[in-house]
Amino acid sequence: MVLWLWRGVLMLGGAAAALHAVSLLLHGINTYLVASLATRLGLGVVGSTVSATAFALLPTQIEPVFWAACMFDVLMTTCILSLLTIDMNSGSGTRGVLKAAIAVALAMLALWTKETAVVIPALWIAARYPEWRRSGWGRTERVVTLALAMATLAYLAWRWSVHLPLSGAGHLSRYLLKEQLSRTVAGLAVPYTSSTLGRHPWILLIAAGTVVAAAVAIVAPRNRAVGQTVSLQGVAWCFLASLPTLGFLLIGAELDGSRYLYLPTAGWGLFVGATCEAAGRSRMRFVLVPLLVVSGILAAGQRHLSAGQWLAAASERDRLLSEAVAIASQRQCGSAEFRGLPSRLAGAQLFTNGFAEAFASIRPPRGDGPVCHFEWARQGFYEPAK
């Protein structure tokens, strides 16, 4: 789906800026959908607003939104959140059939966007289960649940038939599961780079204190009816949404790899929003609200630093390409090969791949010159001795 979307943008005359605009638009839509889902699950204005804000502004959201290649995660999340916000109980007859068809179509679009969408049936059940307990499991709900399960199984069968991996885990073990859980929690609860934590280790205490205060606010007896159910749904969402990344969920020192947490962050937002709503009716608000405010300020600072890394990487990428074109033209090369290029600038992508295509788009191969070989060093490109 993303490849078709890119092709459509390029055919309409759009370029890199248009692709980034699409990513920002999808992220804005997802933020609205998180707020809508929080409202459907029973949170009020405060809880829904906090849920959406946490989802939109967490530092882990920089990589998937700033890096256009991560549009797979962003568009998949759009499809899944749209699916979960459909109210199946508000229509019957033809209207109910139409809603069911839309739900299944969104699930198929998500599966055609990225393979981690196989978690759709689990998220569907996690989001609907409390409602089913209260008002029963309607016919449309049963049909949609079965259709989602069948679509996911068919997709997995297709991947197996064409010998595509079904998981990143070579061998399932308790250690691997423990690492998956701990990395998910650490990435969402402490969304800071190693350099930031190294300079300000007290941030860890703030993060730990905030999580503990949130847990106390939720389990307090007088708050159970307010946000406990939604908070549990949010926690379940975090772990379920990250499960398809088992075996390759690894958040780097500079938050590289945080794109795998884009969908789980929606669950984390629900947890934070439910916590705020629960604490608002108890004395815990005098502890939790200041901690959340401080955590929000710290997260905003980290987000600003991470965004700066990606902007600096964009400038560095353009500089390297310009230097490559200049030296190839200076040596009158027909074509050129480059080695040793830096793959990252801190946590931001540079040329893990794609340099050859980017270079060829600026300076296409010419048949009237030799093939040149260049290597990159800190001071610039050079031709290695033959």
N, C-alpha and C positions, 0 to 999 in steps of 0.2 A: 504493500500500500504506500509506503514512504517513497519507494522508487518511482511509482506512478505519480505521486504528488510532486516530487522533484522535477520529473520530466514535464509535467504540466506547467509548473512555474517557469522553467527554462524556455519552454515553447512560447510562453506568453511574453518573453523578453526579460524576465526577471533574472537577477544574478545573486551573488552571495548575500547582499543586503535583503533581498526578498525572502530568501530561505530563513534568515535570522528573524525577519518579521513574522514569518509563519510560526516559528518556534515560540516567539513571544506571545502571539495570538493564542496558540494552543495552550500555553501555560496560563494565560489569563482565563480561558474557558475552563480549564481544570480547576482553577482556584474557585470560580463561581460554582462549579459542580460539587466541590468539597463542601462548600457552605450549604448548598441545596441538600446534599446527602445528610449532613449533620441535622438540618431541620427535619427531614423525613424520619430520622432516627429518634427525634424527640428533644433535641437541644433547642434552647431559646436563642434570642438574638445575640446575647453575649457569647454563648458557647459556639454558635455557628460562625460568628465573626472571628473569634480566636482560632478556631479550627482552620478556617481559610487562610488567616494571616500566617499561622505556623507553617502551613503547606507552601504558601507562596514565597516566604522569605527565609526559610531555613538554609544555611550555607550549603547543605548537600544538594540544593537545587541549582547551583550555579553551573556545574558541569553539564547536566542534561539539557539545560536551556541555552547556554552560551555556545556549546559545541553542536553544530548543525547535524553531525553524524549521529547524535543521540536522539534525533527526532523519532526514532523507532519507539523508545520508551515513552516519550511524551504523547505521541498519537495513540499508542496502545492504551495509555491511562485515560485519555479522552474517551475512547470507546467504552472502557470498563466502567468509568464513573457515570457516563450517560446511561448505560444499561442499568446500573444500580439505583439511579434516581427515578426510574419509571415507576409510577404508582399503579400496580396491577389490580388493586382493589377498587379503583374508581371507574371502571368500565366493564361492560358485559356485552355479550353477543358479538356483533361485528367489531365494535370498538375494542373488546378484549382480545379478539383474534389479531387485530391490527397491532396492538401493543405487544403481544407475544411474538409476532413476526419481526417487529422492530428490535425486540430484545435479542432474538436469535441472530438477526442480521448484524447487530453491533458486536455480538460475541465472535461471529465469523470474521468481521473486519479486524478485531483485535488479534485473533489468531493469525490472520494473514499479515499482520504488522510485525509481531514479535512472538517468539516461541514461549516466552515466560507468561503469556496470557493463558496458559493451560490452568492457571489458578482460578479462573473465572468461576467454576461451580462452587469452589470452597468459599470464595468471597461472597457469592450470591447467598449461600446458606448462612454465613456469618452475619450478613446484613439483614436477612429476613427472619432468622430463627425466633427472636423475641416477639416479633409481630405474629408469627405463626402460633406461638404459645398462647397469645392473648386472644386471637380471633379465629384461629383455625387455619388450615391449609386448603385454600380454595382450588378449584379445578384448574384455573388458568395458571396458578402458581405451580401446581404439580406438573402440568404440561411443559411450562417453561423450564423448570428444574430438570426434567428428564431430557428436554431438547438440548440444554446447555451441556449436560453430561455426555450425551451422545455425540454432539459436535466435537467436544474436547477429545473423547475417545477416538473418534474418526481421525482427527488431526494427529494424535499420537500414533495411531496405526499407520497413517501415511508416512510419518517421519521414520518409523521403524522399517517400513517397506523399502524406502529409498536409502536406508543405512545412515540416516542422520542421528546424531546422539540425542537421547532422551533426557540426559542429565549431565552435569559437569563433574559428577562424582564417579570416580572409578570404582570405589568400594565404600559402601555405606557403613559407618561405624559410629559408636557413641561419641568418640572424639570429634568426628566431623560434625555431628549434630550440635555438640556443645559449642564448637567454634562458630557455626552458623548462627546460633542464638546469641552468643556474646558479641559477635561482629555486628549483628543487626541492632542490638540494644546500644552498643557503644557508638555506632555511627549516627544513630538518631538522637541519643541523649547527650552525646559530647561531640557535636559537629564542628570541631576545631582542628586546625592543622597541628602537626607535631611542633612546628616552630613557634606557633602561638602558645601552646601549652608549655613549651620549654621556657619561654620568657615569662609566662604568667601561670605558674602551676596552681595558684589558688582558684583558677577557673574550674578545675576539677571538683573542688569542694562546693562551689556554687551549683554545679551541675548535679552532683550527688545529693545535695540538700534539697534541690528543687524536686528531684524524682521522689525522694523519701516523703517530702511534704505533700506531694501530689497523691502518693499512695495512701497516706494517712487521711487526707481529705476525702478520698473515695470510699474507704472502708469504714469511716465513721458512721455509726448506726443511723443518725438522723439524716445523713446525706445519701443513703442507699437508693432511695426512690428518685433522686434527682439526676445523678449522672453515672451511677455505678455500671449499669447495663451498657451504656454507650462507651464508657471507658474500657470495659472488658472487650467489647466489639473492636475498639480501636487497637488494643494490644493484640488480639487475635489476628486482626488485619495485618499488622506489622510482620508477624511471624509467617502467616500464610503467604503474603505477597512476596516475601523474600525467599520462600522455599524453592521455587524453580531455579534460583541462582546457587543452589547447593553445590559446593565444590569450586566455585570461582568468585564468590563474594569476598573480596579483599579490598578494604578501603586503605589507600596509600597514605603516606605521611602528609601529603598536601591535599587530601580529600579526593585524589584521583581514584576513579572507580565508584564514586558516589552516585553515578547514574543508575546503578542497580538498586538504589534506595528511593528512586523517584516515586514509584507506586507505593511502597511501604510508608513513605512520608505522609500519604493521605490518612492512613490509620493512625500515625503518630499525632497528626493534627486533631483527629477525633478524640484521642486520649487527652490531649492538652485542653481542648475546648470543654470536654465533659468535666475535667478536673476543676477548671475555673468556675463552671456553673455550680458544681457541688460546693466548692469552697465559699462561694458568694453568700451562702446561707448559714455559714458557721463561723466560729472564731478563727478557724484556720485561715481565713482570708487575710488576716493581719500578718501571717507568716508567708503564705503561698504567693499572694499577689505581689509583694515586694520582690520575692525571689524570681517570679516570672518576669517582672519588669526588668530586673538586672540581667537575667538570662537573655531576654529579648534584645537589650542594648548590646550585650556581648556578641550575640549571634549576628546582629546587624553590622557590628564592626568587622567580624570575621567574613561576613558576606562581602563587604566592601573591599577587603584585602584580596579575597579570592577573585572577585570580578576584576580587580586591577591586574592580577596575574594573567587572566585571559586577554585583557586588552593589551598588555605588554607582549604577550605571545603573538597577537595579531600583527603588531608592529615588527616584531622580530622575524616573523614569517615573511612579511613583505620585503624586509631588508635582505634576507637570505636569497629570496628569489631574484631580487634586483641585482645582487652581486653575482649570482650564478649566470644570469643573462649577460651581464657586462663582461665577465671573463670569457664566456663562450664566444661572444662577438669579437672580443679583442684577439682571441686565438684563431678566429675565422673557422670555427668548428662546424662541420656539417651536422653532427649530432653530438651529444655529450652525455656522459654518465657521471653520477655524483655518489660518493660514498662518505660514510662517517657523519652524516647529518644528525644534529641533535633531535631526539624524538619528542622531548618535552622541555618546557621552561617552567621550572617548579612543578606545579600540578597541572599545568595547562598543556594541551596538545600542540605540537609543532608538526613534525614530519614522521610520525610512526609509519605512515604510508602516504602515498599521494604526491610525493615531490615530483616524480617523473611526469605525471599528468599535468601538474600545475606549471612546470617548466615548459612542457610542449605546447600548452595553451598560449603562452606568451611568445615563445620562440620555437616555432615548428621546425622539424628536421629539414636540413638542406642537403641536396645531393652533390654540391660542389666543394665539399670540404671534408677533412678527416674526422674520424670518431675520436673525441677527446675524453680523457678520464681525469676527474678531479676528486680530491678529498678535502674534507672540511677540518680545519683546526680553529682554535679560538680566534686567531688573527684573520682568518679568511680562507678562501679556497686556494689550493695549490695543486700542481701537477706532480704526482709522485715520480721519482726517478725510475727509469726503465731498466 
